[in-house]
């Protein structure tokens, strides 16, 4: 799996950061995680290049609630992803229940970690550029 | 708890031990290496937790 160029990482942190990112990709559906990564970037005004998301999902990402490129499972994840990024306190039991309709516990453990990883990457990248 | 740990596990991370190990290697390096002292990092950690209403 490729290692992100989304953020600048100090040299001494780079090996463990790259290993963490590789594991984040390896434990997730890369298309779904990439949609989250791209959406998180959109929310903070960043543009990052798609890695695994196909063109139809990239094109429809700003309209994910209604765009036909997205499944109900993907919509549940993007809904959670947006609430997590904008205000983590706004994530509800209903979000969790909707996610559990589509994913088991190991998948959700990996998914929430992956979303947290790319949320943090985007915030740090913005801070580095401001 | 919204994500249950596996049987015998303590946290959701026990579902993904290799991912958790990779996180811990990164997290340990983040704390122990670099030019920012640990007390300053701790202030940032606590402030972030307060912002998102985390009970640490």
N, CA and C atoms of all chains as a GROMACS GRO file, in nm:
protein
  558
    1UNK      N    1   0.084  -0.120   0.000
    1UNK     CA    2   0.000   0.000   0.000
    1UNK      C    3   0.089   0.126   0.000
    2UNK      N    4   0.047   0.229  -0.069
    2UNK     CA    5   0.128   0.351  -0.072
    2UNK      C    6   0.121   0.425   0.061
    3UNK      N    7   0.222   0.502   0.086
    3UNK     CA    8   0.225   0.583   0.207
    3UNK      C    9   0.190   0.727   0.170
    4UNK      N   10   0.114   0.790   0.257
    4UNK     CA   11   0.056   0.919   0.223
    4UNK      C   12   0.160   1.027   0.197
    5UNK      N   13   0.128   1.111   0.102
    5UNK     CA   14   0.202   1.234   0.082
    5UNK      C   15   0.114   1.351   0.125
    6UNK      N   16   0.008   1.319   0.201
    6UNK     CA   17  -0.090   1.421   0.239
    6UNK      C   18  -0.035   1.517   0.344
    7UNK      N   19   0.068   1.476   0.416
    7UNK     CA   20   0.116   1.555   0.528
    7UNK      C   21   0.268   1.538   0.540
    8UNK      N   22   0.335   1.640   0.590
    8UNK     CA   23   0.480   1.630   0.613
    8UNK      C   24   0.503   1.574   0.754
    9UNK      N   25   0.586   1.474   0.763
    9UNK     CA   26   0.610   1.406   0.890
    9UNK      C   27   0.759   1.418   0.924
   10UNK      N   28   0.791   1.453   1.049
   10UNK     CA   29   0.932   1.459   1.088
   10UNK      C   30   1.003   1.328   1.059
   11UNK      N   31   1.130   1.337   1.022
   11UNK     CA   32   1.204   1.219   0.977
   11UNK      C   33   1.203   1.107   1.080
   12UNK      N   34   1.217   1.143   1.208
   12UNK     CA   35   1.224   1.038   1.310
   12UNK      C   36   1.090   0.968   1.330
   13UNK      N   37   0.982   1.038   1.296
   13UNK     CA   38   0.849   0.976   1.309
   13UNK      C   39   0.809   0.899   1.184
   14UNK      N   40   0.878   0.925   1.073
   14UNK     CA   41   0.832   0.873   0.944
   14UNK      C   42   0.817   0.721   0.940
   15UNK      N   43   0.914   0.644   0.991
   15UNK     CA   44   0.897   0.498   0.980
   15UNK      C   45   0.773   0.445   1.052
   16UNK      N   46   0.749   0.491   1.174
   16UNK     CA   47   0.632   0.440   1.248
   16UNK      C   48   0.503   0.496   1.190
   17UNK      N   49   0.510   0.618   1.137
   17UNK     CA   50   0.392   0.675   1.072
   17UNK      C   51   0.357   0.595   0.946
   18UNK      N   52   0.459   0.564   0.867
   18UNK     CA   53   0.435   0.487   0.744
   18UNK      C   54   0.382   0.348   0.776
   19UNK      N   55   0.435   0.287   0.880
   19UNK     CA   56   0.387   0.153   0.918
   19UNK      C   57   0.243   0.158   0.965
   20UNK      N   58   0.209   0.264   1.039
   20UNK     CA   59   0.070   0.278   1.084
   20UNK      C   60  -0.022   0.299   0.965
   21UNK      N   61   0.018   0.385   0.873
   21UNK     CA   62  -0.069   0.408   0.759
   21UNK      C   63  -0.087   0.281   0.675
   22UNK      N   64   0.022   0.207   0.658
   22UNK     CA   65   0.011   0.082   0.582
   22UNK      C   66  -0.088  -0.013   0.648
   23UNK      N   67  -0.085  -0.018   0.781
   23UNK     CA   68  -0.176  -0.108   0.852
   23UNK      C   69  -0.320  -0.057   0.845
   24UNK      N   70  -0.336   0.076   0.847
   24UNK     CA   71  -0.470   0.134   0.832
   24UNK      C   72  -0.532   0.093   0.699
   25UNK      N   73  -0.452   0.102   0.591
   25UNK     CA   74  -0.505   0.061   0.460
   25UNK      C   75  -0.530  -0.089   0.456
   26UNK      N   76  -0.439  -0.166   0.515
   26UNK     CA   77  -0.447  -0.312   0.504
   26UNK      C   78  -0.567  -0.368   0.578
   27UNK      N   79  -0.614  -0.299   0.680
   27UNK     CA   80  -0.724  -0.352   0.761
   27UNK      C   81  -0.859  -0.299   0.718
   28UNK      N   82  -0.861  -0.216   0.615
   28UNK     CA   83  -0.986  -0.157   0.570
   28UNK      C   84  -1.013  -0.188   0.423
   29UNK      N   85  -1.140  -0.172   0.382
   29UNK     CA   86  -1.174  -0.171   0.241
   29UNK      C   87  -1.114  -0.042   0.183
   30UNK      N   88  -1.015  -0.052   0.095
   30UNK     CA   89  -0.944   0.070   0.052
   30UNK      C   90  -1.033   0.169  -0.023
   31UNK      N   91  -1.131   0.121  -0.096
   31UNK     CA   92  -1.220   0.214  -0.167
   31UNK      C   93  -1.302   0.294  -0.065
   32UNK      N   94  -1.356   0.224   0.032
   32UNK     CA   95  -1.438   0.293   0.132
   32UNK      C   96  -1.353   0.390   0.214
   33UNK      N   97  -1.236   0.346   0.257
   33UNK     CA   98  -1.151   0.435   0.336
   33UNK      C   99  -1.106   0.554   0.253
   34UNK      N  100  -1.080   0.532   0.126
   34UNK     CA  101  -1.038   0.644   0.041
   34UNK      C  102  -1.151   0.745   0.025
   35UNK      N  103  -1.274   0.697   0.015
   35UNK     CA  104  -1.388   0.790   0.009
   35UNK      C  105  -1.392   0.875   0.137
   36UNK      N  106  -1.368   0.813   0.251
   36UNK     CA  107  -1.365   0.888   0.377
   36UNK      C  108  -1.250   0.989   0.375
   37UNK      N  109  -1.134   0.943   0.331
   37UNK     CA  110  -1.016   1.032   0.325
   37UNK      C  111  -1.044   1.153   0.237
   38UNK      N  112  -1.103   1.128   0.121
   38UNK     CA  113  -1.133   1.238   0.029
   38UNK      C  114  -1.238   1.332   0.087
   39UNK      N  115  -1.339   1.275   0.153
   39UNK     CA  116  -1.446   1.359   0.211
   39UNK      C  117  -1.392   1.441   0.328
   40UNK      N  118  -1.308   1.381   0.410
   40UNK     CA  119  -1.247   1.456   0.520
   40UNK      C  120  -1.166   1.573   0.466
   41UNK      N  121  -1.095   1.550   0.359
   41UNK     CA  122  -1.016   1.658   0.298
   41UNK      C  123  -1.109   1.768   0.248
   42UNK      N  124  -1.220   1.730   0.184
   42UNK     CA  125  -1.315   1.830   0.136
   42UNK      C  126  -1.367   1.916   0.251
   43UNK      N  127  -1.393   1.853   0.364
   43UNK     CA  128  -1.453   1.926   0.477
   43UNK      C  129  -1.362   2.035   0.531
   44UNK      N  130  -1.232   2.016   0.517
   44UNK     CA  131  -1.140   2.117   0.567
   44UNK      C  132  -1.076   2.196   0.453
   45UNK      N  133  -1.136   2.188   0.334
   45UNK     CA  134  -1.094   2.271   0.223
   45UNK      C  135  -0.966   2.226   0.156
   46UNK      N  136  -0.932   2.098   0.170
   46UNK     CA  137  -0.811   2.047   0.108
   46UNK      C  138  -0.846   1.967  -0.017
   47UNK      N  139  -0.752   1.958  -0.107
   47UNK     CA  140  -0.766   1.871  -0.224
   47UNK      C  141  -0.657   1.766  -0.219
   48UNK      N  142  -0.697   1.640  -0.214
   48UNK     CA  143  -0.600   1.531  -0.220
   48UNK      C  144  -0.639   1.440  -0.336
   49UNK      N  145  -0.540   1.373  -0.389
   49UNK     CA  146  -0.564   1.287  -0.505
   49UNK      C  147  -0.624   1.154  -0.460
   50UNK      N  148  -0.722   1.105  -0.533
   50UNK     CA  149  -0.777   0.972  -0.501
   50UNK      C  150  -0.671   0.864  -0.517
   51UNK      N  151  -0.681   0.762  -0.435
   51UNK     CA  152  -0.591   0.647  -0.449
   51UNK      C  153  -0.665   0.521  -0.492
   52UNK      N  154  -0.778   0.499  -0.431
   52UNK     CA  155  -0.852   0.376  -0.458
   52UNK      C  156  -0.997   0.402  -0.501
   53UNK      N  157  -1.049   0.518  -0.468
   53UNK     CA  158  -1.188   0.547  -0.501
   53UNK      C  159  -1.204   0.561  -0.652
   54UNK      N  160  -1.303   0.495  -0.712
   54UNK     CA  161  -1.324   0.506  -0.857
   54UNK      C  162  -1.382   0.642  -0.894
   55UNK      N  163  -1.377   0.672  -1.022
   55UNK     CA  164  -1.414   0.805  -1.069
   55UNK      C  165  -1.558   0.842  -1.034
   56UNK      N  166  -1.650   0.746  -1.041
   56UNK     CA  167  -1.791   0.782  -1.015
   56UNK      C  168  -1.811   0.822  -0.868
   57UNK      N  169  -1.740   0.757  -0.778
   57UNK     CA  170  -1.754   0.795  -0.637
   57UNK      C  171  -1.684   0.929  -0.610
   58UNK      N  172  -1.572   0.949  -0.671
   58UNK     CA  173  -1.503   1.078  -0.653
   58UNK      C  174  -1.592   1.191  -0.704
   59UNK      N  175  -1.652   1.171  -0.820
   59UNK     CA  176  -1.736   1.277  -0.879
   59UNK      C  177  -1.859   1.305  -0.794
   60UNK      N  178  -1.912   1.202  -0.728
   60UNK     CA  179  -2.036   1.219  -0.653
   60UNK      C  180  -2.018   1.241  -0.505
   61UNK      N  181  -1.896   1.254  -0.459
   61UNK     CA  182  -1.870   1.252  -0.315
   61UNK      C  183  -1.938   1.368  -0.240
   62UNK      N  184  -1.945   1.484  -0.301
   62UNK     CA  185  -2.010   1.596  -0.231
   62UNK      C  186  -2.161   1.575  -0.221
   63UNK      N  187  -2.215   1.483  -0.300
   63UNK     CA  188  -2.359   1.454  -0.298
   63UNK      C  189  -2.386   1.312  -0.248
   64UNK      N  190  -2.299   1.262  -0.160
   64UNK     CA  191  -2.307   1.121  -0.122
   64UNK      C  192  -2.444   1.078  -0.069
   65UNK      N  193  -2.521   1.166  -0.002
   65UNK     CA  194  -2.648   1.116   0.051
   65UNK      C  195  -2.745   1.069  -0.058
   66UNK      N  196  -2.733   1.123  -0.177
   66UNK     CA  197  -2.828   1.088  -0.283
   66UNK      C  198  -2.762   1.033  -0.409
   67UNK      N  199  -2.631   1.048  -0.421
   67UNK     CA  200  -2.566   1.006  -0.546
   67UNK      C  201  -2.574   0.854  -0.561
   68UNK      N  202  -2.614   0.804  -0.678
   68UNK     CA  203  -2.630   0.658  -0.696
   68UNK      C  204  -2.500   0.579  -0.693
   69UNK      N  205  -2.387   0.646  -0.693
   69UNK     CA  206  -2.260   0.574  -0.687
   69UNK      C  207  -2.237   0.509  -0.551
   70UNK      N  208  -2.313   0.552  -0.450
   70UNK     CA  209  -2.286   0.506  -0.314
   70UNK      C  210  -2.393   0.408  -0.265
   71UNK      N  211  -2.346   0.304  -0.196
   71UNK     CA  212  -2.436   0.207  -0.135
   71UNK      C  213  -2.485   0.260   0.000
   72UNK      N  214  -2.582   0.191   0.057
   72UNK     CA  215  -2.630   0.231   0.190
   72UNK      C  216  -2.520   0.214   0.295
   73UNK      N  217  -2.439   0.111   0.281
   73UNK     CA  218  -2.327   0.092   0.375
   73UNK      C  219  -2.229   0.209   0.366
   74UNK      N  220  -2.198   0.250   0.245
   74UNK     CA  221  -2.105   0.362   0.227
   74UNK      C  222  -2.166   0.491   0.281
   75UNK      N  223  -2.295   0.508   0.263
   75UNK     CA  224  -2.360   0.629   0.316
   75UNK      C  225  -2.358   0.630   0.468
   76UNK      N  226  -2.376   0.513   0.529
   76UNK     CA  227  -2.370   0.506   0.676
   76UNK      C  228  -2.232   0.548   0.725
   77UNK      N  229  -2.130   0.504   0.654
   77UNK     CA  230  -1.993   0.537   0.694
   77UNK      C  231  -1.966   0.686   0.673
   78UNK      N  232  -2.006   0.738   0.560
   78UNK     CA  233  -1.978   0.881   0.532
   78UNK      C  234  -2.056   0.971   0.628
   79UNK      N  235  -2.176   0.929   0.665
   79UNK     CA  236  -2.253   1.006   0.763
   79UNK      C  237  -2.178   1.010   0.897
   80UNK      N  238  -2.135   0.893   0.943
   80UNK     CA  239  -2.056   0.889   1.066
   80UNK      C  240  -1.928   0.971   1.052
   81UNK      N  241  -1.862   0.956   0.940
   81UNK     CA  242  -1.734   1.024   0.915
   81UNK      C  243  -1.750   1.176   0.927
   82UNK      N  244  -1.854   1.229   0.866
   82UNK     CA  245  -1.876   1.374   0.871
   82UNK      C  246  -1.904   1.421   1.014
   83UNK      N  247  -1.990   1.348   1.084
   83UNK     CA  248  -2.021   1.389   1.221
   83UNK      C  249  -1.897   1.380   1.310
   84UNK      N  250  -1.819   1.275   1.294
   84UNK     CA  251  -1.696   1.259   1.371
   84UNK      C  252  -1.604   1.378   1.348
   85UNK      N  253  -1.589   1.418   1.222
   85UNK     CA  254  -1.493   1.523   1.189
   85UNK      C  255  -1.542   1.661   1.232
   86UNK      N  256  -1.670   1.687   1.216
   86UNK     CA  257  -1.723   1.821   1.244
   86UNK      C  258  -1.743   1.841   1.394
   87UNK      N  259  -1.798   1.741   1.461
   87UNK     CA  260  -1.820   1.749   1.606
   87UNK      C  261  -1.836   1.606   1.658
   88UNK      N  262  -1.730   1.553   1.715
   88UNK     CA  263  -1.733   1.412   1.758
   88UNK      C  264  -1.846   1.387   1.858
   89UNK      N  265  -1.884   1.492   1.932
   89UNK     CA  266  -1.993   1.477   2.028
   89UNK      C  267  -2.128   1.460   1.963
   90UNK      N  268  -2.136   1.486   1.834
   90UNK     CA  269  -2.264   1.473   1.763
   90UNK      C  270  -2.287   1.331   1.711
   91UNK      N  271  -2.189   1.243   1.728
   91UNK     CA  272  -2.208   1.103   1.690
   91UNK      C  273  -2.304   1.038   1.790
   92UNK      N  274  -2.406   0.975   1.739
   92UNK     CA  275  -2.512   0.922   1.825
   92UNK      C  276  -2.516   0.769   1.821
   93UNK      N  277  -2.596   0.714   1.910
   93UNK     CA  278  -2.619   0.570   1.907
   93UNK      C  279  -2.685   0.529   1.775
   94UNK      N  280  -2.762   0.619   1.716
   94UNK     CA  281  -2.824   0.588   1.587
   94UNK      C  282  -2.718   0.571   1.478
   95UNK      N  283  -2.615   0.654   1.482
   95UNK     CA  284  -2.504   0.635   1.387
   95UNK      C  285  -2.442   0.497   1.406
   96UNK      N  286  -2.417   0.463   1.532
   96UNK     CA  287  -2.354   0.334   1.561
   96UNK      C  288  -2.443   0.219   1.516
   97UNK      N  289  -2.573   0.231   1.542
   97UNK     CA  290  -2.665   0.124   1.503
   97UNK      C  291  -2.667   0.107   1.351
   98UNK      N  292  -2.665   0.218   1.281
   98UNK     CA  293  -2.666   0.212   1.134
   98UNK      C  294  -2.539   0.145   1.082
   99UNK      N  295  -2.426   0.177   1.144
   99UNK     CA  296  -2.300   0.112   1.102
   99UNK      C  297  -2.304  -0.038   1.129
  100UNK      N  298  -2.361  -0.076   1.242
  100UNK     CA  299  -2.368  -0.218   1.277
  100UNK      C  300  -2.459  -0.296   1.183
  101UNK      N  301  -2.546  -0.228   1.112
  101UNK     CA  302  -2.629  -0.299   1.014
  101UNK      C  303  -2.544  -0.353   0.899
  102UNK      N  304  -2.429  -0.293   0.878
  102UNK     CA  305  -2.349  -0.326   0.759
  102UNK      C  306  -2.211  -0.384   0.790
  103UNK      N  307  -2.161  -0.364   0.912
  103UNK     CA  308  -2.022  -0.403   0.943
  103UNK      C  309  -2.016  -0.475   1.077
  104UNK      N  310  -1.921  -0.568   1.088
  104UNK     CA  311  -1.900  -0.635   1.217
  104UNK      C  312  -1.802  -0.553   1.302
  105UNK      N  313  -1.778  -0.601   1.424
  105UNK     CA  314  -1.697  -0.524   1.519
  105UNK      C  315  -1.552  -0.506   1.471
  106UNK      N  316  -1.487  -0.612   1.420
  106UNK     CA  317  -1.349  -0.589   1.371
  106UNK      C  318  -1.343  -0.487   1.259
  107UNK      N  319  -1.440  -0.489   1.169
  107UNK     CA  320  -1.440  -0.391   1.060
  107UNK      C  321  -1.461  -0.250   1.115
  108UNK      N  322  -1.547  -0.237   1.214
  108UNK     CA  323  -1.571  -0.104   1.271
  108UNK      C  324  -1.450  -0.054   1.350
  109UNK      N  325  -1.381  -0.145   1.416
  109UNK     CA  326  -1.259  -0.104   1.488
  109UNK      C  327  -1.157  -0.048   1.388
  110UNK      N  328  -1.141  -0.117   1.276
  110UNK     CA  329  -1.046  -0.069   1.174
  110UNK      C  330  -1.095   0.059   1.108
  111UNK      N  331  -1.223   0.064   1.081
  111UNK     CA  332  -1.279   0.180   1.011
  111UNK      C  333  -1.269   0.307   1.096
  112UNK      N  334  -1.306   0.298   1.222
  112UNK     CA  335  -1.300   0.418   1.307
  112UNK      C  336  -1.155   0.464   1.325
  113UNK      N  337  -1.063   0.368   1.333
  113UNK     CA  338  -0.922   0.406   1.343
  113UNK      C  339  -0.874   0.472   1.215
  114UNK      N  340  -0.917   0.418   1.102
  114UNK     CA  341  -0.878   0.477   0.974
  114UNK      C  342  -0.932   0.617   0.954
  115UNK      N  343  -1.056   0.637   0.993
  115UNK     CA  344  -1.115   0.771   0.982
  115UNK      C  345  -1.043   0.868   1.076
  116UNK      N  346  -1.016   0.824   1.197
  116UNK     CA  347  -0.944   0.910   1.290
  116UNK      C  348  -0.805   0.945   1.236
  117UNK      N  349  -0.740   0.847   1.175
  117UNK     CA  350  -0.606   0.870   1.119
  117UNK      C  351  -0.611   0.980   1.013
  118UNK      N  352  -0.702   0.968   0.916
  118UNK     CA  353  -0.703   1.066   0.808
  118UNK      C  354  -0.765   1.200   0.851
  119UNK      N  355  -0.850   1.199   0.951
  119UNK     CA  356  -0.896   1.326   1.007
  119UNK      C  357  -0.777   1.401   1.067
  120UNK      N  358  -0.696   1.330   1.142
  120UNK     CA  359  -0.578   1.393   1.203
  120UNK      C  360  -0.479   1.440   1.097
  121UNK      N  361  -0.457   1.359   0.996
  121UNK     CA  362  -0.364   1.396   0.889
  121UNK      C  363  -0.408   1.527   0.824
  122UNK      N  364  -0.537   1.538   0.794
  122UNK     CA  365  -0.587   1.660   0.730
  122UNK      C  366  -0.572   1.783   0.818
  123UNK      N  367  -0.597   1.767   0.946
  123UNK     CA  368  -0.585   1.882   1.038
  123UNK      C  369  -0.439   1.926   1.049
  124UNK      N  370  -0.350   1.829   1.062
  124UNK     CA  371  -0.208   1.863   1.073
  124UNK      C  372  -0.159   1.928   0.944
  125UNK      N  373  -0.200   1.872   0.831
  125UNK     CA  374  -0.158   1.930   0.702
  125UNK      C  375  -0.207   2.074   0.689
  126UNK      N  376  -0.328   2.100   0.731
  126UNK     CA  377  -0.378   2.237   0.726
  126UNK      C  378  -0.296   2.330   0.816
  127UNK      N  379  -0.263   2.281   0.935
  127UNK     CA  380  -0.184   2.362   1.027
  127UNK      C  381  -0.044   2.390   0.970
  128UNK      N  382   0.011   2.292   0.900
  128UNK     CA  383   0.144   2.311   0.842
  128UNK      C  384   0.143   2.417   0.732
  129UNK      N  385   0.030   2.430   0.665
  129UNK     CA  386   0.023   2.520   0.551
  129UNK      C  387  -0.031   2.658   0.587
  130UNK      N  388  -0.084   2.674   0.707
  130UNK     CA  389  -0.145   2.802   0.742
  130UNK      C  390  -0.040   2.901   0.789
  131UNK      N  391  -2.122   0.068   2.538
  131UNK     CA  392  -2.009   0.078   2.446
  131UNK      C  393  -2.056   0.050   2.304
  132UNK      N  394  -2.019   0.136   2.211
  132UNK     CA  395  -2.073   0.123   2.075
  132UNK      C  396  -2.002   0.016   1.993
  133UNK      N  397  -1.875  -0.012   2.024
  133UNK     CA  398  -1.805  -0.123   1.961
  133UNK      C  399  -1.755  -0.212   2.074
  134UNK      N  400  -1.808  -0.331   2.080
  134UNK     CA  401  -1.772  -0.422   2.189
  134UNK      C  402  -1.634  -0.483   2.164
  135UNK      N  403  -1.553  -0.497   2.269
  135UNK     CA  404  -1.427  -0.571   2.253
  135UNK      C  405  -1.455  -0.718   2.226
  136UNK      N  406  -1.359  -0.788   2.167
  136UNK     CA  407  -1.380  -0.932   2.147
  136UNK      C  408  -1.376  -1.005   2.280
  137UNK      N  409  -1.424  -1.129   2.284
  137UNK     CA  410  -1.417  -1.207   2.410
  137UNK      C  411  -1.274  -1.210   2.463
  138UNK      N  412  -1.258  -1.172   2.589
  138UNK     CA  413  -1.126  -1.170   2.649
  138UNK      C  414  -1.047  -1.043   2.623
  139UNK      N  415  -1.100  -0.955   2.540
  139UNK     CA  416  -1.031  -0.830   2.508
  139UNK      C  417  -1.074  -0.718   2.600
  140UNK      N  418  -0.999  -0.609   2.597
  140UNK     CA  419  -1.028  -0.496   2.685
  140UNK      C  420  -1.083  -0.376   2.609
  141UNK      N  421  -1.054  -0.367   2.480
  141UNK     CA  422  -1.098  -0.250   2.404
  141UNK      C  423  -1.126  -0.292   2.261
  142UNK      N  424  -1.181  -0.198   2.185
  142UNK     CA  425  -1.210  -0.226   2.044
  142UNK      C  426  -1.083  -0.259   1.967
  143UNK      N  427  -0.969  -0.208   2.014
  143UNK     CA  428  -0.844  -0.232   1.944
  143UNK      C  429  -0.804  -0.380   1.946
  144UNK      N  430  -0.858  -0.454   2.041
  144UNK     CA  431  -0.826  -0.596   2.046
  144UNK      C  432  -0.884  -0.672   1.926
  145UNK      N  433  -0.974  -0.608   1.851
  145UNK     CA  434  -1.020  -0.669   1.726
  145UNK      C  435  -0.914  -0.664   1.617
  146UNK      N  436  -0.821  -0.572   1.628
  146UNK     CA  437  -0.722  -0.550   1.523
  146UNK      C  438  -0.584  -0.536   1.588
  147UNK      N  439  -0.529  -0.646   1.639
  147UNK     CA  440  -0.404  -0.635   1.717
  147UNK      C  441  -0.286  -0.579   1.637
  148UNK      N  442  -0.277  -0.612   1.509
  148UNK     CA  443  -0.163  -0.559   1.431
  148UNK      C  444  -0.176  -0.409   1.409
  149UNK      N  445  -0.299  -0.364   1.388
  149UNK     CA  446  -0.323  -0.222   1.374
  149UNK      C  447  -0.292  -0.150   1.506
  150UNK      N  448  -0.334  -0.209   1.616
  150UNK     CA  449  -0.309  -0.150   1.748
  150UNK      C  450  -0.159  -0.144   1.776
  151UNK      N  451  -0.088  -0.249   1.739
  151UNK     CA  452   0.058  -0.250   1.759
  151UNK      C  453   0.125  -0.140   1.677
  152UNK      N  454   0.079  -0.123   1.554
  152UNK     CA  455   0.136  -0.016   1.470
  152UNK      C  456   0.106   0.121   1.530
  153UNK      N  457  -0.017   0.136   1.580
  153UNK     CA  458  -0.052   0.263   1.644
  153UNK      C  459   0.037   0.288   1.766
  154UNK      N  460   0.057   0.186   1.846
  154UNK     CA  461   0.137   0.204   1.968
  154UNK      C  462   0.283   0.237   1.937
  155UNK      N  463   0.337   0.178   1.829
  155UNK     CA  464   0.475   0.212   1.792
  155UNK      C  465   0.483   0.359   1.751
  156UNK      N  466   0.385   0.406   1.676
  156UNK     CA  467   0.382   0.547   1.636
  156UNK      C  468   0.361   0.636   1.758
  157UNK      N  469   0.265   0.598   1.841
  157UNK     CA  470   0.230   0.680   1.958
  157UNK      C  471   0.348   0.690   2.055
  158UNK      N  472   0.417   0.579   2.075
  158UNK     CA  473   0.534   0.580   2.163
  158UNK      C  474   0.643   0.671   2.111
  159UNK      N  475   0.666   0.666   1.980
  159UNK     CA  476   0.768   0.753   1.920
  159UNK      C  477   0.726   0.899   1.934
  160UNK      N  478   0.598   0.923   1.912
  160UNK     CA  479   0.547   1.060   1.923
  160UNK      C  480   0.571   1.118   2.061
  161UNK      N  481   0.555   1.036   2.164
  161UNK     CA  482   0.571   1.085   2.300
  161UNK      C  483   0.716   1.101   2.340
  162UNK      N  484   0.800   1.010   2.296
  162UNK     CA  485   0.935   1.005   2.352
  162UNK      C  486   1.040   1.070   2.265
  163UNK      N  487   1.005   1.109   2.146
  163UNK     CA  488   1.104   1.163   2.053
  163UNK      C  489   1.063   1.304   2.013
  164UNK      N  490   1.159   1.379   1.959
  164UNK     CA  491   1.126   1.511   1.906
  164UNK      C  492   1.166   1.625   1.998
  165UNK      N  493   1.143   1.747   1.953
  165UNK     CA  494   1.191   1.866   2.024
  165UNK      C  495   1.090   1.920   2.125
  166UNK      N  496   0.964   1.877   2.118
  166UNK     CA  497   0.862   1.924   2.212
  166UNK      C  498   0.865   1.834   2.336
  167UNK      N  499   0.873   1.895   2.456
  167UNK     CA  500   0.882   1.813   2.575
  167UNK      C  501   0.747   1.746   2.606
  168UNK      N  502   0.755   1.641   2.688
  168UNK     CA  503   0.636   1.560   2.712
  168UNK      C  504   0.528   1.637   2.786
  169UNK      N  505   0.567   1.730   2.873
  169UNK     CA  506   0.467   1.809   2.945
  169UNK      C  507   0.384   1.893   2.848
  170UNK      N  508   0.448   1.951   2.751
  170UNK     CA  509   0.375   2.032   2.652
  170UNK      C  510   0.283   1.943   2.568
  171UNK      N  511   0.333   1.824   2.533
  171UNK     CA  512   0.247   1.731   2.458
  171UNK      C  513   0.125   1.691   2.542
  172UNK      N  514   0.147   1.673   2.671
  172UNK     CA  515   0.036   1.634   2.758
  172UNK      C  516  -0.070   1.744   2.766
  173UNK      N  517  -0.026   1.868   2.768
  173UNK     CA  518  -0.122   1.978   2.769
  173UNK      C  519  -0.209   1.973   2.643
  174UNK      N  520  -0.145   1.949   2.529
  174UNK     CA  521  -0.221   1.938   2.405
  174UNK      C  522  -0.316   1.821   2.406
  175UNK      N  523  -0.269   1.707   2.460
  175UNK     CA  524  -0.355   1.589   2.468
  175UNK      C  525  -0.479   1.616   2.554
  176UNK      N  526  -0.457   1.677   2.668
  176UNK     CA  527  -0.570   1.705   2.758
  176UNK      C  528  -0.665   1.808   2.698
  177UNK      N  529  -0.609   1.908   2.633
  177UNK     CA  530  -0.694   2.010   2.571
  177UNK      C  531  -0.780   1.948   2.460
  178UNK      N  532  -0.719   1.864   2.379
  178UNK     CA  533  -0.797   1.797   2.274
  178UNK      C  534  -0.909   1.713   2.335
  179UNK      N  535  -0.877   1.644   2.443
  179UNK     CA  536  -0.977   1.560   2.507
  179UNK      C  537  -1.093   1.643   2.560
  180UNK      N  538  -1.061   1.758   2.618
  180UNK     CA  539  -1.169   1.844   2.670
  180UNK      C  540  -1.258   1.894   2.556
  181UNK      N  541  -1.198   1.928   2.446
  181UNK     CA  542  -1.275   1.982   2.333
  181UNK      C  543  -1.378   1.881   2.284
  182UNK      N  544  -1.340   1.753   2.283
  182UNK     CA  545  -1.433   1.652   2.231
  182UNK      C  546  -1.503   1.576   2.344
  183UNK      N  547  -1.494   1.632   2.466
  183UNK     CA  548  -1.566   1.576   2.580
  183UNK      C  549  -1.523   1.433   2.612
  184UNK      N  550  -1.395   1.406   2.594
  184UNK     CA  551  -1.340   1.275   2.629
  184UNK      C  552  -1.298   1.279   2.776
  185UNK      N  553  -1.327   1.173   2.848
  185UNK     CA  554  -1.308   1.174   2.993
  185UNK      C  555  -1.170   1.138   3.043
  186UNK      N  556  -1.066   1.157   2.967
  186UNK     CA  557  -0.931   1.126   3.018
  186UNK      C  558  -0.885   1.234   3.114
   0.00000   0.00000   0.00000
